């Protein structure tokens, strides 16, 4: 069965960095767009970054320039390098997968509509203290 397992979360101070990983199994990883989403307490889930099967990326404005999403199709693993973390970014971070569109995926739309993602991981918690 499909599994997405996130790791790398933890507690850091403001300005710190973390690298999240998401190990995927049970489906053809290279045929899917992948994304990182986060949900803070009392808030809706929001898109952080998405990447298509070819490595094209899209970021939320709030993280652009500080976060980097990448993927290793040989290892079926998704990554999120986060730098200059701020307390308001404390949240549960989830990876998700959605089949890629052979005609080209709308990464902006995927970022803005987390609900369409087909598969989800259980999440990894990131806590940023001031």
C-alpha positions in Angstrom: 0.0 0.0 0.0 1.0 3.6 -0.4 3.1 5.1 2.4 4.5 8.5 2.9 6.7 8.8 5.9 8.0 12.2 7.0 11.0 12.7 9.2 13.4 15.5 10.3 11.0 17.7 12.3 12.0 19.0 15.7 12.6 22.1 17.7 14.7 25.0 16.6 15.2 28.6 17.6 14.2 31.5 15.4 16.5 31.8 12.5 17.4 28.1 12.6 17.3 25.5 9.9 15.8 22.1 9.4 15.7 19.5 6.6 12.6 17.4 6.3 12.4 14.2 4.4 9.5 12.1 3.1 10.1 8.5 2.1 7.5 7.2 -0.4 6.6 3.7 -1.2 3.8 1.7 -2.9 3.4 3.8 -6.0 5.5 5.1 -8.9 7.1 8.1 -7.2 8.5 9.6 -10.5 5.0 9.8 -11.9 3.7 12.1 -9.2 3.9 15.7 -8.2 5.0 16.0 -4.6 4.4 18.7 -2.1 4.9 20.0 1.4 2.0 21.4 3.3 1.7 22.6 6.9 -1.0 23.2 9.4 -0.6 25.3 12.5 -2.9 24.9 15.5 -6.3 26.4 14.7 -5.4 27.2 11.1 -6.2 25.6 7.8 -3.7 23.5 6.0 -1.6 25.5 3.6 0.8 24.8 0.8 4.5 25.4 1.4 6.1 24.1 -1.8 5.4 21.7 -4.6 7.5 20.0 -7.2 6.6 18.2 -10.4 8.0 15.0 -11.9 10.6 17.1 -13.8 11.8 19.1 -10.9 9.9 22.3 -11.6 9.0 24.0 -8.3 6.5 26.5 -6.8 6.7 28.1 -3.4 4.4 30.0 -1.1 5.3 33.6 -1.1 6.1 33.4 2.6 8.9 30.8 2.1 10.2 31.7 -1.3 14.0 32.2 -1.0 14.2 30.5 2.4 12.9 27.0 1.7 14.0 24.6 -1.0 12.0 21.6 -2.1 13.8 18.7 -4.0 13.3 15.1 -4.9 15.4 12.1 -5.5 13.4 9.8 -7.8 15.9 7.0 -7.4 15.3 7.0 -3.7 11.6 7.8 -3.9 12.3 10.6 -1.4 11.1 14.2 -1.1 13.0 16.9 0.8 12.4 20.3 2.2 15.4 22.4 3.3 14.1 25.2 5.6 16.2 28.1 6.6 15.6 31.3 8.6 12.7 29.7 10.4 10.3 31.9 12.3 8.0 31.1 15.3 4.9 31.6 13.1 6.1 28.6 11.1 5.5 26.3 14.0 3.2 23.6 12.5 2.8 20.0 11.5 4.4 19.6 8.2 3.0 17.0 5.8 4.2 15.6 2.5 1.6 14.7 -0.2 1.4 13.2 -3.6 -0.8 13.8 -6.6 -0.5 12.1 -10.0 1.3 14.3 -12.5 -0.7 15.7 -15.5 1.0 14.4 -18.7 0.1 17.7 -20.3 1.8 19.6 -17.5 0.7 20.1 -13.9 -0.5 23.5 -12.6 1.8 23.8 -9.7 0.3 27.0 -8.5 -3.1 25.3 -8.3 -1.7 22.3 -6.5 -0.1 24.7 -4.0 -3.3 26.5 -3.3 -5.6 23.4 -3.1 -4.2 20.9 -0.6 -7.5 19.1 -0.6 -6.8 17.6 -4.1 -3.7 15.7 -3.0 -4.2 11.9 -3.4 -1.9 10.6 -0.7 -0.8 12.1 2.6 1.8 11.3 5.2 1.2 11.5 8.9 3.3 14.6 9.4 6.3 15.7 11.3 6.2 18.5 13.8 8.3 21.6 13.5 8.5 24.0 16.5 10.3 27.3 16.2 10.9 29.2 19.4 11.7 32.9 19.7 
